[in-house]
Amino acid sequence: MTPSRLELFLGYVKIGLFGFGGVAAWARRVIVEERRWLTERDYAEVLGLGQVLPGPNVGNAAVMIGRRFHGLAGAVLATGGIYSAPLVILIALCLLYDRYGRLPEVKPVMAGIAAAAAGMVIGTACKMVGKLKLAPEAVALLLVAAFCAAWLRLSLPLIVLALAPLSIAASLWRAGLILRRATS
């Protein structure tokens, strides 16, 4: 379904407003489940490309999705929509934190917000993996990437540089574009 320019802008305002601090979960929900602008696979591909480009992955995805539907105007509308409400909220929160941030009661609140954000990221990832029905080699690469990030504390660019060629080779192999060894 192709959204109008207003629908595109308002959809991204909703994503930015409700997804403050955890936009990926809301973006997927609005784009795939509610509005049905993209399929689960299309969204995962756009988000994956957005992940390897510089900048925030959902912001990059907003540019690509907006452009897909309405060219440059759509890219500007989607990006403006996703960032407008959080910008206003962020300014207000900065002013509040500047005034009250040193109070001991604020530290537990910040820890709770951080835990909730981490839970949203993990929950969204699990939901997407479950619906994508990934090939076994893709699941293996996903687990290796998670291990490298969580336990080895390797940087994302290093993980991408190391695993991207393996992932591409596995996809080409699965598609039959890389010859499989003939079995006797």
C-alpha positions as CSV (number, residue, x, y, z in Angstrom):
1,M,0.0,0.0,0.0
2,T,1.4,3.4,-0.9
3,P,0.8,6.0,1.7
4,S,0.0,9.6,0.8
5,R,2.6,12.2,1.8
6,L,0.5,13.3,4.8
7,E,0.1,9.6,5.9
8,L,3.8,9.1,5.5
9,F,4.6,12.2,7.6
10,L,2.0,11.4,10.3
11,G,3.1,7.7,10.4
12,Y,6.6,8.8,11.1
13,V,5.5,11.4,13.7
14,K,3.7,8.5,15.5
15,I,6.9,6.4,15.3
16,G,9.0,9.2,16.6
17,L,6.5,10.1,19.4
18,F,5.7,6.7,20.7
19,G,9.1,5.2,20.0
20,F,11.1,7.8,21.9
21,G,14.1,5.8,23.2
22,G,13.2,2.7,21.3
23,V,12.1,3.7,17.8
24,A,12.9,0.4,16.1
25,A,10.1,-1.5,17.9
26,W,7.5,1.2,17.0
27,A,8.8,1.6,13.5
28,R,8.4,-2.1,12.7
29,R,5.0,-2.1,14.3
30,V,3.6,0.9,12.4
31,I,5.2,0.2,9.1
32,V,4.7,-3.6,8.9
33,E,1.8,-4.5,11.2
34,E,-0.5,-1.4,11.3
35,R,0.0,0.4,8.0
36,R,1.2,-2.5,6.0
37,W,3.5,-0.3,3.9
38,L,6.1,-3.0,3.7
39,T,6.3,-6.7,4.3
40,E,8.3,-8.1,7.2
41,R,11.1,-9.1,4.8
42,D,11.2,-5.8,3.0
43,Y,11.4,-3.9,6.3
44,A,14.2,-6.2,7.6
45,E,16.2,-5.6,4.4
46,V,15.7,-1.8,4.6
47,L,16.6,-1.8,8.3
48,G,19.6,-4.0,7.7
49,L,20.9,-1.6,5.0
50,G,20.2,1.3,7.4
51,Q,22.3,-0.5,10.1
52,V,25.5,-0.6,8.0
53,L,25.2,3.0,6.8
54,P,26.5,5.8,9.0
55,G,23.9,7.3,11.3
56,P,20.9,5.9,13.2
57,N,19.5,2.8,11.5
58,V,15.8,3.7,11.8
59,G,16.6,7.3,10.5
60,N,18.4,5.8,7.5
61,A,15.4,3.5,7.0
62,A,13.0,6.5,7.1
63,V,15.0,8.1,4.3
64,M,14.9,5.0,2.2
65,I,11.2,4.2,2.8
66,G,10.1,7.8,2.3
67,R,12.1,7.9,-1.0
68,R,10.6,4.7,-2.1
69,F,7.1,6.1,-1.9
70,H,7.5,9.8,-2.7
71,G,11.1,10.5,-3.8
72,L,13.0,13.3,-2.2
73,A,9.9,14.9,-0.7
74,G,9.0,11.5,0.9
75,A,12.5,11.1,2.3
76,V,12.3,14.6,3.8
77,L,8.8,14.1,5.2
78,A,9.6,10.7,6.8
79,T,12.8,12.0,8.3
80,G,11.2,15.2,9.5
81,G,8.3,13.2,11.0
82,I,10.5,10.8,12.9
83,Y,12.7,13.5,14.4
84,S,10.2,16.3,15.1
85,A,8.5,15.0,18.3
86,P,11.6,13.5,19.9
87,L,13.4,16.8,19.4
88,V,10.8,18.7,21.3
89,I,10.7,16.0,24.0
90,L,14.5,15.9,24.2
91,I,14.8,19.6,24.7
92,A,12.2,19.4,27.5
93,L,14.0,16.5,29.1
94,C,17.3,18.2,28.9
95,L,15.9,21.2,30.7
96,L,14.4,19.0,33.4
97,Y,17.6,16.9,33.8
98,D,19.7,20.1,34.0
99,R,17.5,21.3,36.9
100,Y,16.8,18.0,38.7
101,G,19.5,15.5,37.5
102,R,21.6,15.7,40.6
103,L,18.9,14.5,42.9
104,P,19.4,10.9,44.2
105,E,15.9,9.9,43.3
106,V,16.7,10.4,39.6
107,K,19.4,7.7,39.3
108,P,17.0,4.7,39.7
109,V,14.6,6.3,37.2
110,M,17.4,6.5,34.6
111,A,18.4,2.9,35.3
112,G,14.8,1.7,34.8
113,I,14.6,3.6,31.5
114,A,17.8,2.0,30.3
115,A,16.6,-1.5,31.2
116,A,13.3,-0.9,29.4
117,A,15.0,0.3,26.3
118,A,17.3,-2.7,26.2
119,G,14.3,-5.0,26.6
120,M,12.5,-3.3,23.7
121,V,15.6,-3.8,21.4
122,I,15.9,-7.5,22.4
123,G,12.1,-8.1,22.1
124,T,12.0,-6.5,18.6
125,A,15.0,-8.5,17.4
126,C,13.4,-11.8,18.7
127,K,10.1,-11.0,17.0
128,M,11.7,-10.2,13.7
129,V,13.9,-13.3,13.7
130,G,10.9,-15.5,14.5
131,K,8.9,-14.1,11.6
132,L,11.7,-14.1,9.0
133,K,12.3,-17.8,9.1
134,L,16.0,-17.5,8.6
135,A,18.1,-20.1,7.0
136,P,20.3,-22.1,9.4
137,E,23.5,-20.4,8.2
138,A,21.9,-17.0,8.8
139,V,20.9,-18.0,12.3
140,A,24.5,-19.2,12.9
141,L,25.9,-15.8,11.7
142,L,23.4,-14.0,13.9
143,L,24.5,-15.9,16.9
144,V,28.2,-15.3,16.1
145,A,27.5,-11.6,15.8
146,A,25.6,-11.5,19.1
147,F,28.4,-13.4,20.8
148,C,31.1,-11.0,19.4
149,A,29.1,-8.0,20.5
150,A,27.9,-9.1,23.9
151,W,30.7,-11.3,25.2
152,L,33.8,-10.3,23.2
153,R,32.8,-6.6,23.2
154,L,33.9,-6.1,19.6
155,S,32.8,-3.0,17.8
156,L,30.0,-3.1,15.3
157,P,32.2,-2.0,12.3
158,L,34.6,-4.8,13.1
159,I,31.8,-7.4,13.4
160,V,30.3,-6.2,10.1
161,L,33.7,-6.3,8.3
162,A,34.3,-9.8,9.5
163,L,30.9,-11.3,9.1
164,A,29.5,-9.5,6.0
165,P,31.7,-11.5,3.5
166,L,30.6,-14.7,5.2
167,S,27.0,-13.7,5.2
168,I,27.1,-12.7,1.5
169,A,28.9,-16.0,0.6
170,A,26.2,-18.0,2.5
171,S,23.4,-16.2,0.7
172,L,25.1,-16.8,-2.7
173,W,25.6,-20.4,-1.8
174,R,22.0,-20.9,-0.7
175,A,20.8,-19.2,-4.0
176,G,23.0,-21.6,-6.0
177,L,25.2,-18.9,-7.3
178,I,28.3,-20.4,-5.7
179,L,28.9,-23.9,-6.8
180,R,28.4,-26.6,-4.2
181,R,30.8,-29.4,-4.1
182,A,29.4,-32.4,-5.9
183,T,28.9,-35.4,-3.7
184,S,29.8,-38.9,-5.0
